[in-house]
Amino acid sequence: MESELWRTARGFPAHHGFSTRLGGTSEGALASLNLGRSVGDAPERVDENLRRACAAASLDLQDLHTVHQVHGADLHRVTAELRGKARQGPRPKADALFTAEPGAALAVSVADCVPVLMADPAGKRVAAVHSGWRGTHAEIAAMAVSAFAAAGSRPEALRVAIGPSIRLCCYVVGKDLADQFAERFGPEVVVEEDGNLHLDLVRAIRLTLRRAGVPDANVEVVPDCTSCEPERYYSHRRDRGNTGRHLAFIANAFPAFPEQAGAGALS
């Protein structure tokens, strides 16, 4: 499905995608495929962008489930009763979604934060996680793994795709936050360069997954840094808040079963 609208993890078994900012109708700082309704964009432009994005990904918008993200660590379960009702009623407050319903699609909104998609091809279960610094520190990825385990999936059988996000090269943080992460995940998640402290959220998430029982080889990372590529991605930090939103989706559909994700060990 790789296109100008969507990036994918090549070895990931489930139908999924990480949106770019290309191929839409929005203008100015939001150009062009803004998929967020809370950034001041014209509703009709967002509607058309969503229509284009869903068409390119063969998604039914009525079954694309999202949440009202609050930078927390709660998980929302999409059950059979919610199928086809994704646009009805208020969205639950959460930062992760999980489902075992065939065909259901889950999505999280990002613009620097880390999108984490998880799948159990054997058990036919999937999850989508929004992991900003708060969620990463709270180990929200491990909470999603626990949801799989509670449903009968083995952590070592899970496949994970980590999408484009702000990376170590661009994520400069203060000493207090750096110290919090170093204490929880080890000093390797913080790098000092030219007097600045850089935080590696992806590394912290991979360490969280390893602790939760997911093998390193089952984790694939799309290498793009959202802050480094202004022509391809929105970045909340780079654009000082005046920017659009991406979606990362996963559908509970498995068109392929690769031997392994091929991400390799955590260096």
C-alpha positions as YAML, in Angstrom:
chain: A
units: angstrom
residues:
- id: 1
  name: MET
  ca: [0.00, 0.00, 0.00]
- id: 2
  name: GLU
  ca: [3.05, 2.30, 0.09]
- id: 3
  name: SER
  ca: [2.11, 5.61, -1.60]
- id: 4
  name: GLU
  ca: [2.66, 9.33, -1.15]
- id: 5
  name: LEU
  ca: [-0.20, 9.31, 1.39]
- id: 6
  name: TRP
  ca: [0.97, 6.36, 3.48]
- id: 7
  name: ARG
  ca: [4.20, 4.84, 4.78]
- id: 8
  name: THR
  ca: [4.30, 1.21, 5.87]
- id: 9
  name: ALA
  ca: [6.58, -1.16, 7.74]
- id: 10
  name: ARG
  ca: [7.63, -3.63, 5.08]
- id: 11
  name: GLY
  ca: [7.72, -6.76, 7.25]
- id: 12
  name: PHE
  ca: [4.60, -6.08, 9.32]
- id: 13
  name: PRO
  ca: [1.86, -8.70, 8.78]
- id: 14
  name: ALA
  ca: [-1.34, -6.67, 9.34]
- id: 15
  name: HIS
  ca: [-2.98, -4.09, 7.07]
- id: 16
  name: HIS
  ca: [-1.65, -0.76, 8.38]
- id: 17
  name: GLY
  ca: [-0.23, 2.64, 7.49]
- id: 18
  name: PHE
  ca: [1.39, 5.82, 8.78]
- id: 19
  name: SER
  ca: [0.13, 8.91, 6.96]
- id: 20
  name: THR
  ca: [2.35, 11.57, 5.43]
- id: 21
  name: ARG
  ca: [1.35, 15.20, 4.82]
- id: 22
  name: LEU
  ca: [1.13, 14.67, 1.05]
- id: 23
  name: GLY
  ca: [-1.87, 14.37, -1.24]
- id: 24
  name: GLY
  ca: [-4.47, 16.46, 0.60]
- id: 25
  name: THR
  ca: [-6.41, 19.71, 0.25]
- id: 26
  name: SER
  ca: [-5.38, 21.72, 3.34]
- id: 27
  name: GLU
  ca: [-3.41, 24.93, 2.89]
- id: 28
  name: GLY
  ca: [-0.74, 27.02, 4.57]
- id: 29
  name: ALA
  ca: [0.96, 25.52, 7.61]
- id: 30
  name: LEU
  ca: [-1.51, 22.63, 7.44]
- id: 31
  name: ALA
  ca: [-0.73, 21.70, 3.83]
- id: 32
  name: SER
  ca: [-1.78, 19.29, 2.68]
- id: 33
  name: LEU
  ca: [-3.11, 16.01, 4.16]
- id: 34
  name: ASN
  ca: [-4.07, 17.26, 7.60]
- id: 35
  name: LEU
  ca: [-6.17, 14.58, 9.29]
- id: 36
  name: GLY
  ca: [-6.80, 16.43, 12.56]
- id: 37
  name: ARG
  ca: [-9.94, 18.39, 13.42]
- id: 38
  name: SER
  ca: [-8.50, 20.28, 16.38]
- id: 39
  name: VAL
  ca: [-5.89, 22.42, 14.61]
- id: 40
  name: GLY
  ca: [-8.08, 25.11, 13.05]
- id: 41
  name: ASP
  ca: [-8.50, 23.54, 9.61]
- id: 42
  name: ALA
  ca: [-11.71, 23.93, 7.60]
- id: 43
  name: PRO
  ca: [-13.95, 20.92, 8.38]
- id: 44
  name: GLU
  ca: [-14.67, 20.31, 4.71]
- id: 45
  name: ARG
  ca: [-10.96, 20.06, 3.96]
- id: 46
  name: VAL
  ca: [-10.41, 17.56, 6.77]
- id: 47
  name: ASP
  ca: [-13.39, 15.54, 5.53]
- id: 48
  name: GLU
  ca: [-11.94, 15.41, 2.03]
- id: 49
  name: ASN
  ca: [-8.49, 14.54, 3.36]
- id: 50
  name: LEU
  ca: [-9.96, 11.68, 5.39]
- id: 51
  name: ARG
  ca: [-11.89, 10.48, 2.36]
- id: 52
  name: ARG
  ca: [-8.72, 10.43, 0.26]
- id: 53
  name: ALA
  ca: [-6.65, 8.77, 2.96]
- id: 54
  name: CYS
  ca: [-9.24, 6.09, 3.61]
- id: 55
  name: ALA
  ca: [-9.73, 5.44, -0.10]
- id: 56
  name: ALA
  ca: [-5.98, 5.02, -0.59]
- id: 57
  name: ALA
  ca: [-5.84, 2.57, 2.33]
- id: 58
  name: SER
  ca: [-9.10, 0.72, 1.53]
- id: 59
  name: LEU
  ca: [-10.58, 1.75, 4.88]
- id: 60
  name: ASP
  ca: [-14.22, 2.31, 5.88]
- id: 61
  name: LEU
  ca: [-14.31, 5.61, 7.79]
- id: 62
  name: GLN
  ca: [-17.33, 4.40, 9.75]
- id: 63
  name: ASP
  ca: [-15.24, 1.56, 11.13]
- id: 64
  name: LEU
  ca: [-12.04, 3.53, 11.77]
- id: 65
  name: HIS
  ca: [-12.02, 3.81, 15.55]
- id: 66
  name: THR
  ca: [-10.17, 6.65, 17.29]
- id: 67
  name: VAL
  ca: [-10.00, 8.04, 20.82]
- id: 68
  name: HIS
  ca: [-9.76, 11.44, 22.48]
- id: 69
  name: GLN
  ca: [-6.05, 11.34, 23.32]
- id: 70
  name: VAL
  ca: [-5.02, 12.78, 26.67]
- id: 71
  name: HIS
  ca: [-1.32, 11.80, 26.92]
- id: 72
  name: GLY
  ca: [-2.17, 9.17, 29.48]
- id: 73
  name: ALA
  ca: [-1.90, 5.38, 29.62]
- id: 74
  name: ASP
  ca: [-5.50, 4.15, 29.34]
- id: 75
  name: LEU
  ca: [-6.56, 1.60, 26.71]
- id: 76
  name: HIS
  ca: [-9.93, 1.45, 24.92]
- id: 77
  name: ARG
  ca: [-11.31, -1.88, 23.69]
- id: 78
  name: VAL
  ca: [-13.31, -1.94, 20.46]
- id: 79
  name: THR
  ca: [-15.91, -4.68, 20.89]
- id: 80
  name: ALA
  ca: [-18.47, -6.18, 18.53]
- id: 81
  name: GLU
  ca: [-21.09, -3.72, 19.79]
- id: 82
  name: LEU
  ca: [-18.97, -0.79, 18.57]
- id: 83
  name: ARG
  ca: [-18.35, -2.09, 15.03]
- id: 84
  name: GLY
  ca: [-19.52, 0.36, 12.37]
- id: 85
  name: LYS
  ca: [-20.18, 3.08, 14.96]
- id: 86
  name: ALA
  ca: [-16.81, 4.81, 15.01]
- id: 87
  name: ARG
  ca: [-18.33, 8.21, 14.20]
- id: 88
  name: GLN
  ca: [-21.23, 7.98, 16.65]
- id: 89
  name: GLY
  ca: [-21.17, 9.59, 20.08]
- id: 90
  name: PRO
  ca: [-18.22, 11.09, 22.00]
- id: 91
  name: ARG
  ca: [-14.86, 9.42, 21.69]
- id: 92
  name: PRO
  ca: [-13.53, 7.73, 24.83]
- id: 93
  name: LYS
  ca: [-10.50, 9.28, 26.54]
- id: 94
  name: ALA
  ca: [-7.53, 6.97, 26.04]
- id: 95
  name: ASP
  ca: [-4.18, 6.73, 24.28]
- id: 96
  name: ALA
  ca: [-4.35, 3.14, 23.06]
- id: 97
  name: LEU
  ca: [-6.92, 0.96, 21.33]
- id: 98
  name: PHE
  ca: [-7.25, -2.82, 21.18]
- id: 99
  name: THR
  ca: [-9.59, -5.13, 19.30]
- id: 100
  name: ALA
  ca: [-10.14, -8.77, 18.46]
- id: 101
  name: GLU
  ca: [-13.02, -7.95, 16.08]
- id: 102
  name: PRO
  ca: [-12.31, -9.08, 12.50]
- id: 103
  name: GLY
  ca: [-12.01, -6.17, 10.09]
- id: 104
  name: ALA
  ca: [-12.14, -3.42, 12.72]
- id: 105
  name: ALA
  ca: [-9.61, -0.62, 12.19]
- id: 106
  name: LEU
  ca: [-7.92, 1.42, 14.92]
- id: 107
  name: ALA
  ca: [-6.10, 4.74, 14.56]
- id: 108
  name: VAL
  ca: [-4.12, 7.19, 16.67]
- id: 109
  name: SER
  ca: [-3.27, 10.82, 15.87]
- id: 110
  name: VAL
  ca: [0.33, 12.06, 16.00]
- id: 111
  name: ALA
  ca: [2.57, 14.99, 15.04]
- id: 112
  name: ASP
  ca: [5.92, 13.99, 16.65]
- id: 113
  name: CYS
  ca: [4.67, 11.48, 19.24]
- id: 114
  name: VAL
  ca: [5.43, 7.85, 18.51]
- id: 115
  name: PRO
  ca: [2.75, 5.68, 16.86]
- id: 116
  name: VAL
  ca: [3.08, 2.03, 17.87]
- id: 117
  name: LEU
  ca: [1.06, -0.66, 16.06]
- id: 118
  name: MET
  ca: [0.83, -4.23, 17.39]
- id: 119
  name: ALA
  ca: [-0.54, -7.42, 15.91]
- id: 120
  name: ASP
  ca: [-1.01, -11.07, 16.79]
- id: 121
  name: PRO
  ca: [-1.42, -12.79, 13.40]
- id: 122
  name: ALA
  ca: [-2.35, -16.14, 14.99]
- id: 123
  name: GLY
  ca: [-4.91, -14.78, 17.44]
- id: 124
  name: LYS
  ca: [-6.22, -12.12, 15.03]
- id: 125
  name: ARG
  ca: [-5.87, -9.25, 17.49]
- id: 126
  name: VAL
  ca: [-4.45, -5.75, 16.95]
- id: 127
  name: ALA
  ca: [-3.68, -2.55, 18.87]
- id: 128
  name: ALA
  ca: [-2.74, 1.05, 18.12]
- id: 129
  name: VAL
  ca: [-0.83, 3.13, 20.66]
- id: 130
  name: HIS
  ca: [-0.10, 6.86, 20.92]
- id: 131
  name: SER
  ca: [3.16, 7.10, 22.88]
- id: 132
  name: GLY
  ca: [4.29, 10.64, 23.65]
- id: 133
  name: TRP
  ca: [6.86, 11.25, 26.34]
- id: 134
  name: ARG
  ca: [4.28, 10.83, 29.09]
- id: 135
  name: GLY
  ca: [2.90, 7.60, 27.66]
- id: 136
  name: THR
  ca: [6.38, 6.30, 26.95]
- id: 137
  name: HIS
  ca: [7.48, 7.01, 30.52]
- id: 138
  name: ALA
  ca: [4.32, 5.28, 31.79]
- id: 139
  name: GLU
  ca: [5.18, 2.29, 29.56]
- id: 140
  name: ILE
  ca: [1.87, 2.37, 27.71]
- id: 141
  name: ALA
  ca: [3.29, -0.10, 25.18]
- id: 142
  name: ALA
  ca: [3.59, -2.71, 27.93]
- id: 143
  name: MET
  ca: [-0.03, -2.08, 28.90]
- id: 144
  name: ALA
  ca: [-1.05, -2.88, 25.33]
- id: 145
  name: VAL
  ca: [1.00, -6.09, 25.46]
- id: 146
  name: SER
  ca: [-0.88, -6.98, 28.65]
- id: 147
  name: ALA
  ca: [-4.19, -6.54, 26.81]
- id: 148
  name: PHE
  ca: [-3.03, -9.08, 24.23]
- id: 149
  name: ALA
  ca: [-1.94, -11.49, 26.95]
- id: 150
  name: ALA
  ca: [-5.28, -11.18, 28.73]
- id: 151
  name: ALA
  ca: [-7.00, -12.12, 25.45]
- id: 152
  name: GLY
  ca: [-4.82, -15.19, 25.00]
- id: 153
  name: SER
  ca: [-1.94, -13.90, 22.87]
- id: 154
  name: ARG
  ca: [1.67, -14.72, 23.71]
- id: 155
  name: PRO
  ca: [3.94, -11.63, 23.95]
- id: 156
  name: GLU
  ca: [6.70, -13.45, 22.06]
- id: 157
  name: ALA
  ca: [4.31, -13.93, 19.11]
- id: 158
  name: LEU
  ca: [3.42, -10.26, 18.76]
- id: 159
  name: ARG
  ca: [4.65, -8.15, 15.85]
- id: 160
  name: VAL
  ca: [5.21, -4.43, 16.37]
- id: 161
  name: ALA
  ca: [5.65, -1.54, 13.93]
- id: 162
  name: ILE
  ca: [6.92, 1.80, 15.22]
- id: 163
  name: GLY
  ca: [6.13, 4.65, 12.84]
- id: 164
  name: PRO
  ca: [7.63, 8.03, 11.96]
- id: 165
  name: SER
  ca: [8.11, 10.32, 14.97]
- id: 166
  name: ILE
  ca: [10.53, 12.85, 16.37]
- id: 167
  name: ARG
  ca: [13.81, 11.04, 16.89]
- id: 168
  name: LEU
  ca: [16.92, 11.36, 19.00]
- id: 169
  name: CYS
  ca: [18.51, 13.77, 16.51]
- id: 170
  name: CYS
  ca: [15.85, 16.45, 17.08]
- id: 171
  name: TYR
  ca: [14.30, 15.78, 20.48]
- id: 172
  name: VAL
  ca: [16.11, 18.08, 22.90]
- id: 173
  name: VAL
  ca: [14.76, 18.00, 26.46]
- id: 174
  name: GLY
  ca: [15.49, 19.52, 29.84]
- id: 175
  name: LYS
  ca: [17.61, 17.87, 32.51]
- id: 176
  name: ASP
  ca: [14.65, 16.94, 34.74]
- id: 177
  name: LEU
  ca: [12.93, 14.95, 31.99]
- id: 178
  name: ALA
  ca: [16.20, 13.40, 30.84]
- id: 179
  name: ASP
  ca: [16.93, 12.27, 34.39]
- id: 180
  name: GLN
  ca: [13.45, 10.72, 34.74]
- id: 181
  name: PHE
  ca: [13.95, 8.67, 31.58]
- id: 182
  name: ALA
  ca: [17.50, 7.66, 32.44]
- id: 183
  name: GLU
  ca: [16.32, 6.43, 35.83]
- id: 184
  name: ARG
  ca: [13.51, 4.34, 34.34]
- id: 185
  name: PHE
  ca: [15.12, 3.07, 31.13]
- id: 186
  name: GLY
  ca: [18.84, 3.45, 31.66]
- id: 187
  name: PRO
  ca: [21.33, 6.14, 30.61]
- id: 188
  name: GLU
  ca: [21.41, 4.94, 26.99]
- id: 189
  name: VAL
  ca: [18.06, 6.63, 26.22]
- id: 190
  name: VAL
  ca: [19.67, 10.06, 26.73]
- id: 191
  name: VAL
  ca: [22.53, 11.43, 24.64]
- id: 192
  name: GLU
  ca: [24.35, 14.69, 25.35]
- id: 193
  name: GLU
  ca: [25.52, 16.58, 22.29]
- id: 194
  name: ASP
  ca: [26.85, 20.14, 22.08]
- id: 195
  name: GLY
  ca: [25.57, 20.84, 25.58]
- id: 196
  name: ASN
  ca: [22.04, 19.60, 24.79]
- id: 197
  name: LEU
  ca: [20.29, 16.50, 26.11]
- id: 198
  name: HIS
  ca: [18.59, 14.41, 23.41]
- id: 199
  name: LEU
  ca: [15.90, 11.88, 24.36]
- id: 200
  name: ASP
  ca: [15.41, 8.64, 22.41]
- id: 201
  name: LEU
  ca: [11.72, 7.75, 22.80]
- id: 202
  name: VAL
  ca: [11.91, 4.89, 20.31]
- id: 203
  name: ARG
  ca: [14.70, 3.22, 22.25]
- id: 204
  name: ALA
  ca: [12.71, 3.57, 25.47]
- id: 205
  name: ILE
  ca: [9.68, 1.97, 23.79]
- id: 206
  name: ARG
  ca: [11.78, -0.90, 22.44]
- id: 207
  name: LEU
  ca: [13.21, -1.49, 25.91]
- id: 208
  name: THR
  ca: [9.66, -1.48, 27.29]
- id: 209
  name: LEU
  ca: [8.59, -4.05, 24.71]
- id: 210
  name: ARG
  ca: [11.60, -6.23, 25.47]
- id: 211
  name: ARG
  ca: [10.78, -6.17, 29.19]
- id: 212
  name: ALA
  ca: [7.17, -7.12, 28.32]
- id: 213
  name: GLY
  ca: [8.36, -10.19, 26.44]
- id: 214
  name: VAL
  ca: [8.32, -9.02, 22.81]
- id: 215
  name: PRO
  ca: [11.53, -10.14, 21.02]
- id: 216
  name: ASP
  ca: [13.65, -7.40, 19.45]
- id: 217
  name: ALA
  ca: [13.44, -9.17, 16.08]
- id: 218
  name: ASN
  ca: [9.66, -8.76, 16.09]
- id: 219
  name: VAL
  ca: [9.88, -4.96, 16.25]
- id: 220
  name: GLU
  ca: [10.23, -2.98, 13.03]
- id: 221
  name: VAL
  ca: [10.99, 0.75, 13.09]
- id: 222
  name: VAL
  ca: [10.17, 3.03, 10.17]
- id: 223
  name: PRO
  ca: [13.32, 5.20, 10.25]
- id: 224
  name: ASP
  ca: [11.81, 8.62, 9.41]
- id: 225
  name: CYS
  ca: [12.15, 11.57, 11.80]
- id: 226
  name: THR
  ca: [9.11, 13.85, 11.54]
- id: 227
  name: SER
  ca: [11.13, 16.90, 12.57]
- id: 228
  name: CYS
  ca: [13.81, 16.30, 9.93]
- id: 229
  name: GLU
  ca: [11.45, 16.04, 6.95]
- id: 230
  name: PRO
  ca: [9.21, 19.15, 6.71]
- id: 231
  name: GLU
  ca: [8.15, 18.34, 3.15]
- id: 232
  name: ARG
  ca: [6.84, 14.92, 4.18]
- id: 233
  name: TYR
  ca: [5.72, 15.23, 7.80]
- id: 234
  name: TYR
  ca: [4.08, 17.55, 10.30]
- id: 235
  name: SER
  ca: [6.07, 18.24, 13.46]
- id: 236
  name: HIS
  ca: [4.53, 19.91, 16.49]
- id: 237
  name: ARG
  ca: [7.92, 20.84, 17.92]
- id: 238
  name: ARG
  ca: [9.56, 22.01, 14.69]
- id: 239
  name: ASP
  ca: [6.51, 24.06, 13.68]
- id: 240
  name: ARG
  ca: [5.91, 25.38, 17.21]
- id: 241
  name: GLY
  ca: [2.40, 23.94, 17.41]
- id: 242
  name: ASN
  ca: [1.16, 25.42, 14.15]
- id: 243
  name: THR
  ca: [0.91, 22.19, 12.22]
- id: 244
  name: GLY
  ca: [-1.36, 19.37, 11.09]
- id: 245
  name: ARG
  ca: [-1.91, 15.84, 12.34]
- id: 246
  name: HIS
  ca: [-1.10, 12.40, 10.99]
- id: 247
  name: LEU
  ca: [-2.97, 9.16, 11.54]
- id: 248
  name: ALA
  ca: [-1.45, 5.75, 12.12]
- id: 249
  name: PHE
  ca: [-3.91, 2.91, 11.56]
- id: 250
  name: ILE
  ca: [-4.05, -0.83, 11.87]
- id: 251
  name: ALA
  ca: [-6.88, -3.06, 10.68]
- id: 252
  name: ASN
  ca: [-7.61, -6.49, 12.05]
- id: 253
  name: ALA
  ca: [-6.80, -8.02, 8.68]
- id: 254
  name: PHE
  ca: [-3.74, -10.07, 7.79]
- id: 255
  name: PRO
  ca: [-2.94, -10.18, 4.07]
- id: 256
  name: ALA
  ca: [0.54, -11.60, 4.59]
- id: 257
  name: PHE
  ca: [2.49, -13.68, 7.08]
- id: 258
  name: PRO
  ca: [6.23, -12.89, 6.79]
- id: 259
  name: GLU
  ca: [8.72, -15.04, 8.63]
- id: 260
  name: GLN
  ca: [9.81, -12.12, 10.81]
- id: 261
  name: ALA
  ca: [9.71, -8.37, 10.88]
- id: 262
  name: GLY
  ca: [13.44, -8.22, 10.27]
- id: 263
  name: ALA
  ca: [14.16, -5.26, 12.51]
- id: 264
  name: GLY
  ca: [17.17, -6.90, 14.14]
- id: 265
  name: ALA
  ca: [18.37, -6.63, 17.70]
- id: 266
  name: LEU
  ca: [18.34, -3.45, 19.71]
- id: 267
  name: SER
  ca: [21.81, -1.98, 19.38]
...
